[in-house]
Amino acid sequence: MPITIYPFEQQEPGGFNDGEILENRPIVMSHNPAHLLPYSNLFYWAHAWSDNGSTIGEHPHKAFEIMTFILKGTIEHYDTKNRKWIPLNAGDAQLIRAGSGISHSEKLNAGSHVFQIWFDPDVRKTMSEPASYNDYSSNDFPVASVNGFTVKTFVGPDAPVEMESPGIKAVEISFKEGPHKLSLSKDKISSLYLIEGEIKTGDKLIKANDFAVIKDEDSLEFESNQEGKLFLIESPVKLEYKTYAEF
């Protein structure tokens, strides 16, 4: 099976405010060949957390689509479009279409964990468009039982998020102990982050906070000896535009 695993220990660490906020980055926007660089229209992926709470000061973004998924706890967000602090809870998500430019600040409250993922929607076009922003409540996202999984869809069929980046599907999948077969789109690249638990696929072991990239497969068969949760994004193998990483 064409699956490549990037263990937590091999991902790029980072932090803010003297370690008050920590993060691991499966996908980095640098040219360090020791780490996984942008591919498809996925430009950056960070898992950030704070034990005691801290604020990342106001800073600008442009052109990219930036999604934040609140995994645990609560955060607060301020941006120059809304000009007010907005709370977000576990299970919520936000989308910034940075367009021609927007600045924002984020406060991670104590015990909070988030994914922040950047998508490349063809930045040559979006950098001249006005910025926009959307908050989504956890209850906005459809949840379904599929082949023994509980699947929460953030981006995809029946989900409310409308992205300019083409071909994206983003889901959170909960599973129970035992063998499983997860359906994938063979014509997409599947990017998987194991949030909780431990799974074995063939002779490969994937542990909590490990990341994996799967290509040319229509399914992933795995076994787990405990309940777990994973986050999966499917993105195009080939795009009709040159990405920022390819410039």
N, C-alpha and C positions, 0 to 999 in steps of 0.2 A: 504494500500500500504506500503510495507517495505521500507520506506524512513526515513532517519535520518538526521536532519538539525543541522548544527553547525554554529550558528550565529557569525557574525564578533566579537562581544563582548566576545565570548567564545574561540576564536582562540588565539594562542600564539603570543603576540607582540614581536617585536625585532627592532634592529636598528644598525647602524654603524656610526662612526665618530661623536659621540655626538649628534645623532639625525639628521644629515644631510641626511641620508638615513633611511627611516622607512619601516617596513614590518609587515604584518600579515601572520601567518603560519597555514593553515588549517591542514596540516599533519606535525608532528614534529618527529625528530629522537632522541627522548629521552624516558625515561621510566616514564614520568609523566602521571599518569592515568587520570588527569584532561583534557588532550588534546587527539586528535585523533592521534593514533600511526600508523606506517607503516602497509599496508595491500596489498595483491596481490603483484605485482611487482612495486607498488608505494611506494617510501621510504620517500619522502620529497616534500612539495609544499609550496612555498612562493610567496606572492604578495609583491613586493618591489617598492618604489617610492621615488622621491626626488623633493622637491619644487625648490631648488636653484642649484642643481647639486653637485655631490661629487664622489670620487673614492674609491673603495674598493681595497686595496693594493694586491700585488701578493701573492697567497696562493695556496697550492697543492690540487689535487684531485686524487683519484685512484679507479679503478674498476667500478664505477657506470657510467651510461649514464645520462648526465645532459643536459636538454633542456631549453633554454631561449626563451620566446615568448615576443616580444616587443608590448605592448598594446597601449602605447601613447609615443610620443616624440621620442628621439634618445638616443642610448647608444654607447659606444665605448668599444672594447674588445681587450685585449692583452693576448697571451699565448705563452708558450715556444716551441710550435710546429711551429707557423708561425713567431714569433718574430717581430710582427709589430702590430700597433693599427688599428683595423678594425671597421668602423662605421656600425651601424645597425639602421634601421628606423622602424617606426610603421608598424606593419604587417609582419615584417621579423622574422626569427627564427634562432637559432643556436643549433648545437648538438655537445657536447663534449663526445666522448667515452674515458673515462679517462684511461682505460686500466692499464698498469703497472705504470703509473704516468704522470701527467702533472700539470703545474702551470699556473695560469692565473690571470688577473686583470680586473676589470670592472669599467667603468665610466658611471654613470647615469647622463645625462645632465638635465638641469632644466626642470621640468614639465614632466619627463618621468616616466612611469609605466611599470613593467615587471612581468611576471611569471617566476620563476625558479623552475623546477620540476625534481626530481631525480628518475630514474628508476633502478631497480635491474635486470640486465640481466643474473644472475648467476655469482656473483662476484668471485667465486672460479675459474672460467675459465678466465674471462676477466682480472683479475689482473696480468696475465702473458702475455697479448697481448699488442702490441704497441698502444699507444694513437693515436687517430685520431680526426679530427675536420672538421665540415662543416658549412658554412653559407648558408642561403636560403633567397632569396628575396621574398617579398610579392607576386609578380607576378608569382612565381614558383608554388604557391599552387592553386589547382582547386577550383572554386567557383560555386555552383549550387543552383538552386531554388528547394526545396523539401518540398512538403506539406505546402506551405505558409511560409517556413523558407528560409533564405539565409544562406547556409552552406559552410564554408571555411574549407577544409580538410588539416590538417598539417601532420597527420600520418594516413594512410589508403589507400583505393583504389585510384589509379591514382595520389597519392601524392608522392613527390620525396624523402621524408625522409625514409632511411633504418635503422631500429633499430635492435640491437641484443636482446633487451628485447622482448619476444614473446607476441603476442595477443593484441598489443596496437592499439587503434584508438583515435586520438585527433582531435577535431573539434571546431571551433568557430561558434556559431549560432546566427544570428540576427532575431528578430521577431517583429511583429507589434502589435498594440493594438487588443485585442479580445481573443477568446478561441483558444487553440492550442492542438494538440496531437503530441508529439515527440516520434518517434520510437526508441526503445532501443534494445539491444541484451540481451535476457533473460539469456543466458549462461555466461554473463559477469557482473562484478561489474561496475556500472556507477557512476562516480565522477563528480559532477557538481559545478561550481563556477559561481555565477551570477555577471557579470561584471557591467551591467547597468540595471536599471529598478526595477520592483517589480512584483512578480508573486504569484498567489494563487493556490495551488493544494489541493483539498479537503478542509479541515479546517486548512491547514498549509499555513503560509505566508513565502515567501522567499524574502528577501530584498537584495539590492546591497551589495556585498562583503560577503554574506552568502555562505556557502558551504553545499552540501548535498551528501549523499551516498545512492544509490538506488540498491536494490538486488531483484532478482527473478521477474523482471517485463519486459514486452516487449514494454512498452510505458509509457510515463508520460503525463498526461492530466493536463493542467493548463490554467489559465486565467490571462490576464494582462490588466490594464487600460492605458498602455503607451507602447511605443516602448522600446525594451531592447536588451540585448546581454548576452549570456552565453557561458561558455567554458566547454566542456564535454570530459572526457577521459573514455574510456571503457577498462577494463583490465581483465585478466583471474580470474575466481573464484578459480581455483586450478592450481598450477604450477607443473611441473615435476621435480623441484629442490627445495632445501631448500634455502630460502632467507636469506640475512644477518640479517634481523630483527629476524629471527627464530633461529639463532645460539645461 
